Amino acid sequence: MKVGILGGGQLGRMLLQEAPNYPVETWVMEKEADCPAAHLCHHFIAGDIRDFEAVYTFGQQVDVLTIEIENVNIEALEKLEAEGKKIIPRPSALKTIKNKILQKKYYQDHQIPSPAFVITQNREELKQHMHLLPAVHKLGMGGYDGKGVQVIRSEADVEKGFDAPGVLEQLVDINKEIAITVAIAADGSHVLYPAVEMIFDPVLNLLDFQLCPADIPQQALWKAEAMALAVARNFQSPGLFAVEMFVDKKGDVWVNETAPRVHNSGHHTIEAHYSSQFDMLWRVMLNYPLGSTAALQPSMMINILGAEGHRGPARYEGLEEVLKMEHAFVHLYGKKQTAPGRKMGHVTLLDKDKTGLLRKAMQVKQTLRVIS
């Protein structure tokens, strides 16, 4: 079986690390030959994943095609699917998710609770909706890793908004931010991973810490699980779908966004669960039975980000000290260059209780730094 991956960053790298468990021949396409995933695949093709001809030609060489990031050429995937190629997730799901305007309409059409919104075409239109503030302005296309999102609290913040099509979304009085990953097989069978609680860096708007299982009331958890499953199943596509949600201070649950792929919120599953999100995607692509999502132990994940004021060849200060910690698992993404806020790796911690996890997490944050 020839399996192609569009994109060769850290997610592609971690997906390929699971490949030896299955009888597959792996192909990767990415622009840069020194990308993190290049040395782990059987065949590397240099090409732009946004280019129609490059994606179409690449897809013709494999049996199954998946993605590492949504920013791919959808038209090429649609043509490949029409010709009988197996695309996971289906191009129709990708087309909806990669455009935040279509994504919000999708939740609305399927009666999935999501913050109220209006569509804006440019900054001038944004100025016409000051009565909705405070709100969040999201770029329709191209936002990623905290980019393409701006909080607009007053008229003074309007210039932060995007002069391009986007969504102005009502600000939720957030108590907790959570995520649930749903795996859907080709026959429609599904499994859910336990909900995780996410704590974001307020400056970088990037995931900082993550706790599993999420510390939320049982009623909120039941709502979140039902909503995550509704989001994933209505795409009518096999694949992995990471559904990010808000739990507000009243206990209501709102869908924020969905990722149609392996996701930062599932990295802890490599050590903390019987079947990791990466193993699960291989099972979906190869039509194998879905794995167990049960947790081995409570876990916490810490993103390793490039330190402020450092740009250049990466050095990992304090790495040996973290490697000495009990039940601490370090994953470096193979990126040679660091920059402030750049994702350089993550650490997963296991412990029997939350107190132990928090203590270890603070130790990692105080010890491990990526400098140049």
N, C-alpha and C positions, 0 to 999 in steps of 0.2 A: 504494500500500500504506500503510495507516494502522497505525503501530506505537505502542503505549502503554507507558510506563514508570511503574511504581509506585514513587515515591520520587524526590526532586529534589535530593539532596545532591551531594557531589563526584563520586561514581561516575556518577550520571546526567549530570552536567555533562560529564565526559570521554567518555561514550558518545555524547552528542549532538554533540560536536565532530567525530566521525567520520561523522555522518549525511549531510553534504553529498556524500559520495562515492557515495551510493545514492539511488535514486528512491523516497523515503519521505516521508510526512507524519507528523511526530512529535507525540505527545501526552504530557503529563506530569501526574501528580496528586501533590500534596503539600499539607500543611496551610498552609505559609507561602508567600505570594505572592512574597517576596523570597529564596526559596531559591536556591542556586547555579545550578540548571539552568533556572530559570523563563524567563530571557530568550533561551535558545537554542532553544526548541521552537516549533513552529507553533501549538500550542494548550496552554494551561495551565489546569488545573482544580483549584480549591481543594477539598481533601477529605482525610479521614483514611484512610490506607491500611489501617488495622486495622478499619474499619467495613464491615460486609457490604454495605449498600445503596450506599455510596459506591463501593466497588470493583466491585460488580456493574454499576452504572450506567455507570461509566467503561469497563469492559471491553466493554460492548455497542457502544461507539462506535468500536472499533478492530478491525483484522484479526488482529493479533498482539500479545500482551501479555507483558512481561517485568518483572523486579523489580530494584531497586537494593539492597534489603535484605530479609532473610528475614521480618522482622516485619510480615507482611501477613495479610489475612483469607483463610485457606485455603478456608473453606467457599464464599465467593463465587467463588474461582477454580475450585473443583470444579464448581460449577453452570455456570459459563461454559464449561468444558471439555466437560461433558455436552451442552451446547447447540451444540457444534461449534467453539468458539473455540480458536485455537491459543495455548497457554500454554507459555512457555519460561522456566525448566524446568517440567516437568509438576507439578501440585499434589501428586501422590503423593511426588515427590522432595523438594519443599519441606516437606511435612508431617513427613517423617522427619528432615530435617536441622535444622529449627528447634527441635526438641525433642532435647536432648542425651541423654536417656534412650533415645529411639527410635533415635537415631543410633548409640549404643554397641551396642544390640541388633542393629542392621543389620550392623555389622562382625562381630559374633559369629555371626549367622546365615549370613553369607557366608564365614566362615572367613578373614577378613582380620585379620592380626595387629594388635592394639590393646591397650594396657595393661589388665590385669585390673581389674575394677570390681565394686562393689555399688551397688544403688539405695537411696537414703535418702529418706524422705518428709518428715522434719523434723530439727531439731537433736537431739532426744532419740534418734532412731534413729542419728544420726551417732555419738553417744556409745557406742553398742553395738559399734562397729567400730574401737575404738582399737588392736586387735591388727594392723590393716592399715597403721598409720602407719610412716613418713611417706607421705602421700598428697595428692592434689589433689581439692578439693571443687568441683564445677561445678554451677551452677544449671541446672535442667532447661530453663527457658524464660526468655528475655529477656536473657541475657548478650550483651554486645557490646563490642568494642574494649577488651579486658582486664578489663571489668567482669563479675562473675558467676563469677570464678575465685579460689579461695583455697587456698594451700598450708597443710596441716595437718601439722605436724611432731611435735606432742606434745599431750597432753591440755590443756595450757595454751592451745592455739590453737583449741580446739573452738568457743569463742564467735565466732570468725571465720566459722564455717560458716554455711550458709544454712538458715533455718527454713522451708524449702519443698522440694518434690520436686527431687532432684538426683542426681548421680553422684559417688561417692567412688572415685577412680581411683588405682591404684598409681603411685607416683612412679618415673619412669624415670631411670636414671643417664645423663643426656643428654650426648652429645658434640657433636652438631650438630642444629639445627632446620632443616628444609628444607621446600620446597613445590614441587609440580608441578601445573601447570594442564593439564587435559585438555578438549579441545573435541570434542563428539559431535554429528554431523549427524543429521538426521531419518532418513536411510537407514542409520544405524549406523556410518558411516565416522568415523574419529577421527584426531586429531593430538595430540601431547604437546609442550608447551613444555619447554625444558631446565630441570633442577632449579635452584632458587635456594636460597642459604643465608641464613638470617634471624638477625639479632642483635637481641634485645629489650632495651628499657629495663627494668632490674630493679625499678625503683620503680613505674613507670606500667604495666608489663606490656603495652607497646605496641611495635610494630616500630620499631626505631631505624635500623639499617642493613640493606641487603640486597645480596648479591653474586651475580652470574650470570656463568658457571656455578658451581654449588656445588662447593666443594673437598672432595670425598668420594671414598673408594675406588671403583673400577669395580664391584666386587661389590655394594656398598651401593647404587650408582646403579641397577644392573639390578633389584635387589629393589624399590627405590622406584618405578621406572617400572612394573613389573608390578603392584604394589599400587595405585598411583594409577589405572591403567587398570581394574583390577578394581572399585575403588570406584565409578568413574564409570559404567562400563557396566552394572553391576547395578541402577542406578536406572532403567534402561530409559527414558531421557528424553534428548532433545536438550538442548544447553546447554553452558555452561562450568562446570567443576567444579575449584575450587582445593583440592587435597588437601594438608593440612599434616601433616608427619611428623617423628618423632624418629629420629636415628641414635644408638644407645647406644654406650657405650665398648667393647662387644664386637663392634660392627659390625652388630648386628641392627637392623632397621627396624620402626617401629611407627607406625600411623596415629593421629594426634591428633584432628584435626577436618577437616570439609569445608565449604567455602562454595559454594553453588550459583549462582554469579554472578561477574561481574568482581570482582577482589579486589586488595587492597593489595599482595599479593605479585607482581602482574603489571603494576604501573604502569610499570616500566622498559621494557616491550615497546613503548611508544609510539615511542621513538627507537632502541632497541637491537635490534629484530627486524623482519623484513620485514612481517609481519602482526601488529599489536598485538592484545592481548586484546579491545579494544573493536571493532576492525575484525572480528575473528573472530566475535564475538557477532552483529554485523550479518549476516555471511555465514550463520550458523546460522539466524537468524530468517527470512531471505529465501530460504532454500534455494539459496544460491550455493555454488560449490565452496569448500572450506576453504582457508585461506591457508597460507603457509609460516611455520613457527615458528622457522626458522633464525635465529641471532643474527648481526648485522652486526659487532659487537665485544663483548668482555667489558664488563660494566656494573656499576654500583653505584648503589643508590638510597638517599637519605637522607630520612626523614620530617621535615617542618618542623612542629614542635610549638609551641604557645603557651608562652612562657617563664614560669617560676615567678614568682609575685608580680605578674603582670600580667593584668588583667581589664578589658575595655572595647574601644573602637574600635581596630582592629588597625593597627600600624605595623611596617614591615619594615626593621629595622636591618641594614645591610650588604648589601642586595639588589644595589646597583650593582656592588659588588666581586665578588659571585658571578657576575653576568651577564658580567663581563669574562673569566671563566675559560674556557679552551679546552675544547670538548666538554662543557659544563655546560648542562643544560636545566632551567629553573625552571618549575614548574607551581604557581600559586596557585589556591586553590579558590573564591575569591570570597566568603569568609565575612567579614562586616563586623566581627564581634566576636571577640576572642581571649579565651582562658582558659587556665590552666595545663594543659598536656598535650593541648590540643585540636588535632586535625589541621587544619593550615592550608594545607598544600601538600606538595610533594615536589620534590627535585632529583635528576635522573638524570645520571650521569657515564659517559662512555665513555672507554676507554683500551685500549691493546694488552696491558697486563699488570696483574697484581693490585697490584703495588707502586705504580704510578701511580694506580690507583683509590683505594687507601688514603690516599695522600698528599693527593689532591684532596678525599676525603671528610672528613678531619680539618680541612682548610682551610674547607670549607663549615660544619662544625659550630662552628668557632671564630669564624666571620664573621657568619653569618646568624641573627638572632634576631627573634622576633615579640613585640613589646612593645605597651603601650597608652599 
